Amino acid sequence: MEFKKMYRCCEDAFAALDFSGLGYVTKESFLNSIVIKDRVTFSKEEVELFFKDFNLYGIDSDGINYDTFKKIFFPQFYLV
């Protein structure tokens, strides 16, 4: 997505979405972020379908943790 264009590193992107310090990004904060509202050309339904396809917000999940966020949105930094 557009995270690489807006944020210099994955830590900054995750912190912008997890502004309350929960340790995970909730679906609501993700869908209400500036990236989804202003930069992504997909609808909210399409983004939620992406969540479902990658099983990011499952039944037992509170949100996306940092490791999963980094693996999905910043894969070039994941193996480092």
LUMNUSE-289871 format. One record per residue (C-alpha): x, y, z; residue number from 1; residue in one letter. Coordinates in nm, 4 decimals, padded with zeros to 6 digits, m for minus. Example, Ala and Ser with C-alpha at 12.3 -4.5 7.8 and 13.67 -1.06 7.14 Angstrom:
2
NODE         xx         yy         zz     i   aa
NODE    01.2300   m00.4500    00.7800     1    a
NODE    01.3670   m00.1060    00.7140     2    s
***
This chain:
80
NODE         xx         yy         zz     i   aa
NODE    00.0000    00.0000    00.0000     1    m
NODE    00.1001    00.3608    00.0431     2    e
NODE    00.2816    00.3284    00.3745     3    f
NODE    00.6247    00.3229    00.2105     4    k
NODE    00.5549    00.6561    00.0401     5    k
NODE    00.4218    00.8307    00.3515     6    m
NODE    00.6492    00.7018    00.6259     7    y
NODE    01.0237    00.6710    00.6317     8    r
NODE    01.0280    00.3479    00.8295     9    c
NODE    00.7873    00.0847    00.9510    10    c
NODE    00.8235    00.1952    01.3146    11    e
NODE    00.6866    00.5401    01.2292    12    d
NODE    00.3971    00.3944    01.0303    13    a
NODE    00.3048    00.1539    01.3094    14    f
NODE    00.3278    00.4274    01.5738    15    a
NODE    00.1007    00.6523    01.3670    16    a
NODE   m00.1639    00.3795    01.3589    17    l
NODE   m00.1126    00.2610    01.7186    18    d
NODE   m00.1248    00.6074    01.8719    19    f
NODE   m00.2738    00.4766    02.1974    20    s
NODE    00.0187    00.2403    02.2619    21    g
NODE   m00.1821   m00.0826    02.2718    22    l
NODE    00.0868   m00.2812    02.0900    23    g
NODE   m00.1435   m00.3572    01.7991    24    y
NODE   m00.3384   m00.1688    01.5329    25    v
NODE   m00.7148   m00.1967    01.5561    26    t
NODE   m00.9302   m00.2256    01.2477    27    k
NODE   m01.1012    00.1046    01.3255    28    e
NODE   m00.7764    00.2998    01.3551    29    s
NODE   m00.6500    00.1399    01.0338    30    f
NODE   m00.9663    00.2238    00.8388    31    l
NODE   m00.9712    00.5797    00.9759    32    n
NODE   m00.6044    00.6478    00.9009    33    s
NODE   m00.4880    00.9115    00.6555    34    i
NODE   m00.3466    00.6414    00.4302    35    v
NODE   m00.6859    00.4804    00.3770    36    i
NODE   m00.8823    00.8065    00.3642    37    k
NODE   m00.6597    01.0117    00.1348    38    d
NODE   m00.4112    00.7909   m00.0463    39    r
NODE   m00.5654    00.4532   m00.1222    40    v
NODE   m00.8052    00.4352   m00.4147    41    t
NODE   m00.9810    00.1252   m00.2827    42    f
NODE   m01.3109    00.1374   m00.0983    43    s
NODE   m01.3392    00.0401    00.2680    44    k
NODE   m01.5116   m00.2815    00.1603    45    e
NODE   m01.2139   m00.3721   m00.0598    46    e
NODE   m00.9709   m00.2984    00.2233    47    v
NODE   m01.1765   m00.5157    00.4578    48    e
NODE   m01.1661   m00.7924    00.1966    49    l
NODE   m00.7852   m00.7576    00.1981    50    f
NODE   m00.7940   m00.7992    00.5772    51    f
NODE   m01.0046   m01.1113    00.5402    52    k
NODE   m00.7843   m01.2609    00.2643    53    d
NODE   m00.4688   m01.2181    00.4737    54    f
NODE   m00.6494   m01.3101    00.7989    55    n
NODE   m00.5269   m00.9915    00.9683    56    l
NODE   m00.8274   m00.9446    01.1926    57    y
NODE   m00.9423   m01.2901    01.2883    58    g
NODE   m01.1968   m01.3897    01.5503    59    i
NODE   m00.9438   m01.4100    01.8341    60    d
NODE   m00.7332   m01.1146    01.7187    61    s
NODE   m00.7437   m00.7725    01.8841    62    d
NODE   m00.5447   m00.6205    01.6000    63    g
NODE   m00.2326   m00.6360    01.3872    64    i
NODE    00.0844   m00.6625    01.5948    65    n
NODE    00.4101   m00.4994    01.4893    66    y
NODE    00.5678   m00.8134    01.3460    67    d
NODE    00.2702   m00.8891    01.1213    68    t
NODE    00.2424   m00.5235    01.0177    69    f
NODE    00.6078   m00.5179    00.9189    70    k
NODE    00.5808   m00.8463    00.7278    71    k
NODE    00.2743   m00.7366    00.5268    72    i
NODE    00.3434   m00.3685    00.4575    73    f
NODE    00.7247   m00.3463    00.4748    74    f
NODE    00.8492   m00.6859    00.3522    75    p
NODE    01.1853   m00.5438    00.2461    76    q
NODE    01.2685   m00.4835    00.6153    77    f
NODE    01.1245   m00.8062    00.7500    78    y
NODE    01.4168   m01.0389    00.6760    79    l
NODE    01.6791   m00.7960    00.8013    80    v
***
